Amino acid sequence: MNFRTRALDTLKQTSRTFYIPIARLPGELQDAVASAYLCMRAIDEIEDTPDLDNQTKAQLLRSISLRLQEIADIHTYKHIGVDLVPYSGVLPEVSLSIGEWASLAPITIAPRIWDATAAMADRMAYWAENNWTIETEADLNRYTFSVAGAVGLLLSDLWAWYDGTETNRSQAIAFGRGLQAVNIVRNQGEDSLRGVSFLPEGWTSHDVQSYARRQLQQANLYIQALPKNSPALDFCQIPYILAKGTLDAIALGKPKLSRHDVLSLVEKFTNVKSA
């Protein structure tokens, strides 16, 4: 199984939201976005695992950041996850294989992906050490930028690298923030079980839903400005539709979108695209 096939298979297992839009991307752009997503999913799983204490999480995340900064040529990717080996019984395969994901990106854009992943790993280490303490909306903005808004900026760089597509980068940040805020809304119960809350003091679930909708309004402007029939537009629309659909479902009292709901929304979108 080659890296591309293995990457897409791993994507399918780890994210129903992003597998479909990534699988639809052309050639080198698919490799670049898959590499970026899987690298960041790899460190996200380290941040989220309940089987490691916060200090160990911070140590491993900073180690990955430093390993990424050490890369002098594509062949040194194998060293990126070496410090994770002692935790192979705890961490998922997507984390243990981070070196493979880093090597999947085309060499002309790979350093940008490595840089973004290294920076995010450092930011995640900070939040782990501080037990994801969020007291104000400013804290929430910092957190959602750290783990998702910065991904919006990376995507903008990938669109520009691939075909010269220019984007509004403030709205790109909101695109990432909006998706992350929806995750926070959806996962409040699971997060509370591990002693973490991403809601500022005094905020209710309704408040964080309103925050998510404000970000998605800007995300919609970002998407509307993308060139028609561009791979960037095709990619961004699906996670946006699913995020908005999730908020709508939660507002109606559902815990999240069902698998049937997800497939129905995606099918409706693809049918419109092909019409």
N, C-alpha and C positions, 0 to 999 in steps of 0.2 A: 504494500500500500504506500503510494507516494505521499509527500507532505500535503499537497493540495487536497487529495481525497481524504486523508486522515483529519485534516483541519475541518473540512466540511462535515465529516461524520461527527467530530467532537462538537462542532457548532450545533448540529441537529440535536445532540443529546443535552446540551447545556442551555440553549436559548431558543424558544419558539418565536420570540419577538424578532430576533435578528437573523436567524438562519435564512428565512425566506428572502429578505432584501439583499443579504450578502450573496446568496446563491444566484441571484438574478444579475449581479454585476458582471461586467465584461473583463476577461483576461487579467491583465496586471493589476487593475483596480480591485478586482475581487481578491487577489492575493494580498494586496496592501491592507485593505479593510479587514479581511479575515485575520491577518497577522496582528493588527492593532487591537481588534476586539478580543482575540484569544489571549494576548499578552495581558490586557487589562482585566479580563475575566480571571486569569491566573492569579493576579495579585489580589483581586477582589475576594476570591475564595479564601485566601490566607487571612484577610481582614475579617471575614465572616465566620470562620470555623469556630465552633464552641469548644473545641478540644485543645486549644492553645491559650495560654494566658496572654494578656495584653503586651507584656514586655517581650515575650518571645515573638509575638506577631511583629512588633516594631523592629526587632532585631533582624528577622528574616526579610522584611520589606526593605529595610535599609541595605541589607546585603545584596538583594536583587538590584537595587538602584545602583550600587557601586559596581556590580558586575556588568551592568549595561553600559556604564560609563567607561569601563575598561576596554570595550570592544575596539580592536584596531583593524580587524578584517573579519569577513563573514564566517571564517572557520572557528573563531573563538566563541561562537554562540553556545557551544556545549557547556561552557563553564557557568552560564547564567544561573542555572538552577542547582548547582552543586551543593549549596548549603541547605537545600531542602531535602536532600537524600535521607538524613536521619529521621525525617518526619514522614517518610513514605507510607507509613501505616495510618497516618492521620489526614494528610492532605490528598485531595482528589488528583486524578491524572492530569486534568487541565492545568493545574499548578505545577506539577512535577515536570511537565513537558514544555515549560515556558521557553526553553532554549530552541526547541523546534519551531514554536510559533514566531519567535524573533527572527529566525532564519528564513521564514516564508516570504517576507516582504521583498519586493524588487530592490536591488542594491541602490538604485538612484533615489529612493525615498526611505529606505530602511532606517538611516540615522535619525530621521525626524520621529519615527515611531519609537525607536529606542529611547530617545530623549524624552518624549511624552510619557512613556511608561516609567522611566526612572524618576521623573518629577512626581508622577502620581504615587509611586511607591513611597517616596519620601513624605508626601502629604498624608498618605494613609497611616504611615508610622506615627506621625504627630497625633492624629486622631485616636489611634489605638492607645497611645500612652496617656491620652487625656480622657479615655473611656467615652469618646464621642459626646462630650459634654456640650450641649447646645442650650444657651440661656436666652439668646436674643435672635431677632431676625437677621442681624449682621452675622452671627455665628452660623445660622442656617445658610446664608448666602455663601459664606466661606466654605462650608462643607460641600454644598452642592456644586460649587465651582471646582473644588479639589478633585471630586470623584466623577464629575460628569460635564460640567461646563467647559472644562479644559479639553474634553473629548470633542465637543462641538468645534473648538478651534482647530484641533487636529484634523477633523473631517474636512473643514474648510481648506486646510493645506493640501489634503489628498485630492480634493476636487480640482484645485488650482494646478497641482502637479500633473494630473491625468490629462485634462483637456483645457486648462486655462480658465475654468469657471471662477468668477469672482463672487464673493458673498459679503454680507453684512456681518461682521464678526461679533458685534454685541448681540445680535439676534442668534448667532451660532451658539454663543454661551447660553442664552435662554433656552435654546433647543435642548441642549444637554441637561440644563437645570430642570426643565420641565419634566423630562423623562425620569430623572432621579426623584423629583418631588412626588411623582405618581407612585414610584416604588415605595417611598416612605409612607404614603397614604395606605397602600395595599398591605404593607408588611408590619404595620404597627403592633399587631398581636404577637407575631414571631419575635420582633425586636424586644418587646417588653419582657418576654420569657427569658431573654439573656441579659436583662437588666439595662437595656439601652432605650433611650427615647430621643428621637430627632426633632421633637416639637419644642419650640422655644417656651419659656415659662409663661403660663397663663393661656397658651394656645390650645384650642380644641381641634378635633379632627376636621371640623368645618373650616377652621382658619387655614390649616395646611392644604386643604383642598382648594381654597381660594388662591393661596400662594401658587399652587401647581397650575391653576387655570390662567393666572396672570403670566406665568412663564410660557405656557403653551400658546397664548395669544401672540407673543413675540415670535415663538417658534413658527407659527403659521405664516407670519410675515416673511420670515427667513425662507420658508418653503415656497411661498408664492413668487418670490423673486428669482428662484432658480430657473435656468433655461428649460423650456418645454422639451420633453423627450430626452432630457439629459439623464445619465445614470445617477447623478446626485439627487435629482428630483425623485426618481423612481425609488431610490434607497430611503430617503427621508420620510416619504409619505406613509409607509407602512408602520414604523414605530410610532409616528405621530397619531395615526388613526387608532392604533391599539391603546395608546396612552389616554387619548380623549375618551375612547370607549370604556376604558377601565374606570375613569372618573365618573362617567355617566352611570355605569353599573353600580358603583359604590354609593352614589347619591340615591339610587333606588333601593338600597339595602342589601345588595349582593356583596359577598366578600371580595370577589374579583371576577374577571371575565372567565367563563368556562372555556374549555378547549373548543367546544362547538361554536361559541361566540367568536373566538379568535379566528377559526377557519372561515366562518361566515363573513366576517369583516374583510378578511384578506381576499376571499373569493369575490366579494362585491367590488373591491378595489381593482383586482386583476381583470374582472369582466369589463369595468368601465375603461380601463387602460386599453384593452384589446378592441373595444367597440369602435 
